[in-house]
Amino acid sequence: MVIRFKDYNKRLSDFEQKILVCCPQCDCTARVLSVNSEQSSLSSIKRITCQHCSYTKQQSNIAKRKYRLWQNNYIAQRNSRYGILDHFFGLPLSLQISCCGQVLWAYNEAHLSFLENYVQSTLRERLADDTLGWHNGSLASRLPRWLKLRQDREKVLQKIQQLKHRL
C-alpha cells in the first residue's frame, strides 16, 4: 500500500509557537511559548513556563537569538549530554532520542507528527510555492539524509513512537 506525503512548504519556524524543553529547575517538561505584546512583534517575546514547579522566565531580545543559536550549537558539540538545545533559552529539548547514530528531535507534538508522516510515507511529493516557486526552504527538503533512507525507516518509526509515549 502506498502512503503519500505532500510537502505543503512547512518550515521549522512553523512549529516554534510551542517548544517542549526540560525545565532547568525540576527537569520536567516545560513549554516555551510566544507571548502577545502590543509593544513588539509576536515572535520577539518568548516565555518558558513549567507546570510542575511554576518556573517562569521571559526573553524578549530577538537580537540575541542568532548568537544564542551559535552558542548552543557550540556548547552541544563540546558537551554531548546537552543534546539538542532550543535557541531561545538554551535548554535541552524534551523530545529527543538517539537514533541510527544521530539525534532524532522534535519541538512539539505537531512537529513529531510531521516527521512520522514523512518517514512512514512511501511516496513523497513536493509542491511549488505560490510566490517562490521551487525552492529548498521547506522542512521536508531540509531533513537529514539518514532520516529519509528507506533502510532505517522501521528504526526511526520505533523511536518516534517512544517519543510519543513521553508526551
N, C-alpha and C positions, 0 to 999 in steps of 0.2 A: 504494500500500500504506500502510495506517495503522500508524504506530508509536506505541504507547501508553506514556505515562509516568504512573505513580501516585505521588503525593506521600504518603509514609509519615511525614510530620511530622518529617523530619530537620532538625536545626538546625545552624548553623555550628559550634557548640561540639562537635557530634558528630565533627567532623573535626580537632579540636585535639589529639588524642593524639599525632600526629606531624606536625610542620610543617617543610617544607623551606625553608631560608634560605641566603643567601650568607654564607660564613664570613668574619668580619672580619679574619682573619689571612691566608688564602690565596685568598679569593674563589671557592673551590669550593663545592659543595653540602654544607651541614651540616644536622643534624637537631636539632630541638627536641623533646624527649621528656618525658613525665611520669615522675617518679621515685617509687617506692614508699617510704613512710616511715611508721613507727609513730607518730611524734610529731604528724604533721599529715595533712590530707586529701590524697588523690591529686592533686587539681587545683591545690594550692597550691605544689608544688615542680616547677620545670621545669629541665631541663639541656640545654645545647647541646653537641653533640659533632661534630667534623669528623674523618672517617676519613682525610683526605688529609694534614693537618698535626698531628693529635692535639690540636687546640684544644678545651678544655673549660671551661665556666663554668656555675655553678648560680645560680638565682634563686629565692628562697623566699618573699619578702614579697608576698603577694597584694594587700595594700592599695595597693601602687604600681601595680597593673595598670591601674586606671581613669585614673590620672594619666599613665602611660606611653602609653596609647592616645590620650589627648588630645594629649600632647606629640608623638607620632609623626605624627599627622594634621597637626599644625601644621607640623612640620618638612617633611613631604612636600609640603605646599602651598607652602611657601617655597622648597624646593629640589627641583625636579622630577626630578633624577637619581636620587633615592632610590626613587621609585615607591611601591609598597605595602609597608609595614613590618609585621613581626609585633609583637604587643602585649606580648610578654614581654621581649624583649631589644632591640627597636628595630632589627632587621636587615632588609634588603630580602628579600622572598620570592624564592625561586629560580624559581618557576613564575609568571611574569608577562610579559605581552607587550602591545604596543599593538594595539588592535583597534577599528575603527569610531570613531576619535577618542576612545576611552576606554581603560582598562587592564583587560584580562582577566587574572584571577589565580586561583590555587588553592593551598590549603595542601599537598596531597599527591596521590598517585595516585587515592585513593578520591574525593576532592573533585572532581578533574578528570573522573573517570568519571561522577560525578553530574551535572556540568554538561553533559557530552557527551550523556548520555541525555536530559536535559531539552531541550537545544537541538534535537536531531535528531528529537524526537517531534512528531507532527502532532496528537495528541490528548493533552491534559494533564488528568489528573483529580486532584482533591484529596479527601482523606478526612478526616472529622471526627475529632478527637482523642477518645479514650475519656473522659478526665477534663475537658478544657476545651471540648469541642465544636468549633464553628467558630471559629478564631482566626487571627491574622495572624503567628504566631511561627515558622512553618516556613521553611526556607531557600528553597524554591521560591516562596513567596509574597513573599519579600523581594528576589528577584533584580531587577536594574535593568531598566528598560523596553527599552533598546537590545539587551539580551541575549535578550529574549523575542520581538522582532519577527521576522516571517517573512522580510522583505526582506533581513535581514542574516544569515540562517541559514547560508548557504554560507561566508561570510567568517569567521564565528565558528567553524564546524567546522574550517576550514583552520587557524586559529590554535590551536585545541585540539590538532590533530594535531602542529603544530610544538612545542607544549609537551610532548606525549607523547614526542617524539623526544629531548627534553632529559633524560628520566628514565634 
